[in-house]
Amino acid sequence: MRHGSQLLLGLVWAVGMAWLDLRFLFWLAPIVFSLILSPFVSVISSRSTVGLRTKRWKLFLIPEEYSPPQVLVDTDKYLEMNRRRILDDGFMHAVFNPSLNSLATAMATARHRASKVLEIARDRHVEQALNETPEKLNRDRRLVLLSDPVTMARLHYRVWNAPERYSSWVNHYQSLVLNPLALQGRTSSAG
């Protein structure tokens, strides 16, 4: 109990003052009784149900919660629009879809000078990825591939030029459903 010492101090103080002079206890009541009641107030006020209920009754709200500024309203609308436009299986779409592949390679972070060691590592990454089924690539491996624009371009090139060789990848991609809202432009979804 976090407030045990406060409760004990309040009780001892109240009993001591009542024993010495009951009239003096009334002068100390705000201090003593707040010490005694602190554990109960703490437990009750820490419950999320109480906080949610006071929010529903519009108690303890700040002005931005009563009347939010336009920038917060616009941010909420933008977040909701992005939730509706989420692109599931984005890695697979970045490998197969030419537009998304060019976007992924343009946004990738790794920018390195030409190096024989780096080229060998990139080729190995591409080979290892394509030798596995897409389902077996974990999140970390996908992020490594996505972070290097050359690797993503090579993945895209290889699956497009030899789809029969990478049929597990092609079949997996063809089984995916593309969210139609994910590829809409800003103007077409603003209405």
Secondary structure, DSSP 4 states (H G I P E B T S, - for coil): -TTHHHHHHHHHHHHHHHHH-HHHHHHHHHHHHHHHHHHHHHHHHT-HHHHHHHHHTT-S--HHHHS--HHHHHHHHHHHHHHHT--TTHHHHHHH-HHHHHHHHHH--------HHHHHHHHHHHHHHHHS-GGG--HHHHHHHHH-HHHHHHHHHHHHH-TTTTHHHHHHHHH----GGGG--HHHH--
